[in-house]
Amino acid sequence: MDNEPIANERLLREGEVAETFLGAPNEKSFTALFKTFTPQLVAFFRARGCELALAEDLAQEVMLAVYCKAAQVRDRALFRAWLFKIARNALCRHYGKKTREVETVDLADVADRLGTAGHTPAATPAFEFLHWMAFLDSREREVMTLRFIEQWEYHEIAAAQATPIGTVQWRVFNAKRKLAPYLTINSSARQETGGSLNAA
């Protein structure tokens, strides 16, 4: 019973953060939303058998969807339920991809091909990865390379850069958000030519 006031206070705080973002979606309000709900999403995915790195990546995927689709929320009181519905859908998609034998290109897979990037023709995954990095600032390029090419965990990047893990996660998220329009364009082009691209 002693925990009830704390739980109520937490729910009130979450509601305020969500209301602020939905009322005025901007960098500041989304940062607060991201910091409030990302740890909960990571815990949600971990409780369903995901390893930490996967849970963190899925949480970022969900927050990116929230950022892009916030205008679709009709009843702000149901924001939390909407958020976790997106999370459940993301988990279903993840397991669906694992069960299908469909060849995809992931940013992590590009590591093996970067060695030959110097004499790799344009429009290959290695060329595209280097092209995408041009849209990012130096800190985002560094963190994306460590995360997806070197395959470091978030806590390893944070320790190496003497940066809070939340800041590392935020930089990766921002980089994904910046790249999303370009990856969508490339995905459409690949589908038309029989290929596919998955940068999540």
C-alpha positions as CSV (number, residue, x, y, z in Angstrom):
1,M,0.0,0.0,0.0
2,D,2.9,2.3,0.7
3,N,3.9,2.2,-3.0
4,E,0.5,3.4,-4.2
5,P,1.2,7.1,-3.8
6,I,4.5,6.7,-5.6
7,A,2.8,4.8,-8.5
8,N,0.1,7.5,-8.7
9,E,2.7,10.2,-8.7
10,R,4.7,8.5,-11.5
11,L,1.6,8.1,-13.6
12,L,0.7,11.7,-13.1
13,R,4.2,12.7,-14.2
14,E,4.0,10.5,-17.2
15,G,0.7,12.0,-18.2
16,E,2.1,15.5,-17.9
17,V,5.1,14.7,-20.0
18,A,2.9,13.0,-22.7
19,E,0.4,15.9,-22.6
20,T,3.2,18.5,-23.0
21,F,4.6,16.6,-26.0
22,L,1.3,16.1,-27.7
23,G,0.3,19.7,-27.2
24,A,3.6,21.1,-28.4
25,P,5.8,18.4,-30.2
26,N,9.3,19.8,-30.3
27,E,12.8,18.7,-29.4
28,K,12.5,19.7,-25.7
29,S,9.2,18.0,-25.1
30,F,10.2,14.9,-27.0
31,T,13.5,14.7,-25.0
32,A,11.4,14.5,-21.8
33,L,9.1,11.9,-23.3
34,F,12.1,9.9,-24.5
35,K,13.8,9.9,-21.1
36,T,10.5,9.0,-19.4
37,F,9.3,6.1,-21.5
38,T,12.5,4.6,-23.0
39,P,13.5,2.8,-19.8
40,Q,10.0,1.4,-19.5
41,L,10.1,0.1,-23.1
42,V,13.5,-1.5,-22.5
43,A,12.1,-3.3,-19.4
44,F,9.0,-4.3,-21.5
45,F,11.1,-6.0,-24.1
46,R,13.5,-7.5,-21.6
47,A,10.6,-9.1,-19.8
48,R,9.6,-10.7,-23.1
49,G,12.9,-12.4,-23.6
50,C,14.9,-9.8,-25.6
51,E,18.6,-9.3,-24.9
52,L,19.5,-5.9,-23.7
53,A,20.9,-4.6,-27.0
54,L,17.8,-5.8,-28.9
55,A,15.5,-4.3,-26.2
56,E,17.2,-0.9,-26.5
57,D,17.0,-1.0,-30.3
58,L,13.3,-1.9,-30.3
59,A,12.6,0.8,-27.7
60,Q,14.2,3.3,-30.1
61,E,12.2,2.0,-33.0
62,V,9.0,2.5,-30.9
63,M,10.0,6.1,-29.9
64,L,10.8,6.9,-33.5
65,A,7.3,5.7,-34.4
66,V,5.8,7.8,-31.6
67,Y,7.7,10.8,-32.8
68,C,6.4,10.4,-36.4
69,K,2.8,9.4,-35.6
70,A,2.0,11.5,-32.6
71,A,-0.6,13.4,-34.6
72,Q,-2.6,10.2,-34.8
73,V,-3.4,10.2,-31.1
74,R,-7.1,11.0,-30.7
75,D,-7.5,10.5,-26.9
76,R,-4.5,11.8,-25.1
77,A,-5.5,10.0,-21.9
78,L,-4.8,6.7,-23.8
79,F,-1.3,7.7,-24.8
80,R,0.4,5.1,-22.7
81,A,-1.8,2.3,-24.0
82,W,-1.1,3.5,-27.6
83,L,2.6,3.6,-26.9
84,F,2.7,0.0,-25.6
85,K,0.5,-1.2,-28.5
86,I,3.2,0.1,-30.8
87,A,5.7,-1.8,-28.7
88,R,3.8,-5.0,-29.0
89,N,3.5,-4.6,-32.7
90,A,7.3,-3.9,-33.0
91,L,8.0,-7.1,-31.1
92,C,5.6,-9.1,-33.3
93,R,7.3,-7.7,-36.4
94,H,10.7,-8.6,-35.0
95,Y,9.8,-12.2,-34.4
96,G,7.9,-12.3,-37.7
97,K,11.1,-11.3,-39.5
98,K,13.1,-13.9,-37.6
99,T,10.7,-16.7,-38.8
100,R,10.7,-15.6,-42.4
101,E,13.6,-16.5,-44.7
102,V,13.8,-13.1,-46.3
103,E,17.2,-11.6,-47.2
104,T,17.6,-8.1,-45.7
105,V,20.5,-5.7,-45.3
106,D,21.0,-4.5,-41.8
107,L,23.4,-1.7,-40.8
108,A,25.2,-4.2,-38.7
109,D,25.8,-6.4,-41.8
110,V,27.6,-3.5,-43.6
111,A,30.7,-4.0,-41.4
112,D,31.8,-7.0,-43.4
113,R,31.6,-5.0,-46.6
114,L,33.2,-1.7,-45.6
115,G,36.7,-3.2,-46.1
116,T,36.0,-3.2,-49.8
117,A,34.2,0.0,-50.0
118,G,37.0,1.7,-51.8
119,H,36.5,-0.3,-54.9
120,T,32.8,-1.0,-54.4
121,P,30.4,0.3,-57.0
122,A,27.8,2.9,-56.0
123,A,24.4,1.8,-54.6
124,T,25.9,-1.2,-52.7
125,P,25.2,-1.3,-48.9
126,A,28.7,-0.2,-48.0
127,F,28.5,2.8,-50.3
128,E,25.0,3.6,-49.0
129,F,26.2,3.5,-45.4
130,L,29.0,6.0,-46.1
131,H,26.5,8.1,-48.0
132,W,24.1,8.2,-45.1
133,M,26.8,9.2,-42.6
134,A,27.2,12.4,-44.5
135,F,23.8,13.5,-43.2
136,L,25.0,13.2,-39.6
137,D,27.2,15.4,-37.4
138,S,30.5,14.0,-36.2
139,R,29.3,12.8,-32.8
140,E,26.3,11.0,-34.4
141,R,28.6,9.4,-37.0
142,E,31.0,8.2,-34.3
143,V,28.2,6.7,-32.2
144,M,26.5,5.1,-35.2
145,T,29.8,3.5,-36.3
146,L,30.5,2.2,-32.9
147,R,26.9,0.8,-32.5
148,F,26.3,-0.7,-35.9
149,I,29.8,-1.3,-37.4
150,E,31.9,-2.1,-34.4
151,Q,28.7,-3.6,-32.7
152,W,29.5,-2.1,-29.3
153,E,26.8,-2.1,-26.6
154,Y,25.3,1.2,-25.4
155,H,27.1,0.9,-22.1
156,E,30.4,0.3,-23.8
157,I,30.0,3.4,-25.9
158,A,29.0,5.4,-22.9
159,A,32.1,4.3,-20.9
160,A,34.5,4.9,-23.8
161,Q,33.1,8.4,-24.4
162,A,32.6,9.2,-20.7
163,T,29.0,10.0,-21.6
164,P,25.8,9.0,-19.8
165,I,24.2,6.0,-21.5
166,G,21.0,8.0,-22.0
167,T,22.9,10.6,-24.1
168,V,24.4,7.8,-26.2
169,Q,20.9,6.3,-26.8
170,W,19.6,9.8,-27.6
171,R,22.3,10.4,-30.2
172,V,21.6,7.0,-31.9
173,F,17.9,7.8,-31.9
174,N,18.5,11.3,-33.4
175,A,20.7,9.8,-36.0
176,K,18.1,7.2,-36.9
177,R,15.5,10.0,-37.0
178,K,17.6,12.0,-39.4
179,L,18.3,9.1,-41.7
180,A,14.7,7.7,-41.7
181,P,13.5,9.7,-44.7
182,Y,16.5,8.6,-46.8
183,L,16.2,4.9,-45.7
184,T,12.5,5.0,-46.6
185,I,13.4,6.3,-50.1
186,N,16.1,3.6,-50.5
187,S,13.7,0.9,-49.2
188,S,11.1,1.8,-51.8
189,A,13.7,1.8,-54.6
190,R,15.0,-1.6,-53.5
191,Q,11.5,-3.1,-53.3
192,E,10.9,-1.9,-56.9
193,T,14.1,-3.7,-58.0
194,G,13.5,-6.8,-56.0
195,G,15.7,-6.1,-52.9
196,S,15.0,-4.8,-49.5
197,L,16.7,-2.7,-46.8
198,N,16.2,-2.9,-43.1
199,A,17.9,-0.2,-41.0
200,A,16.1,-0.7,-37.8
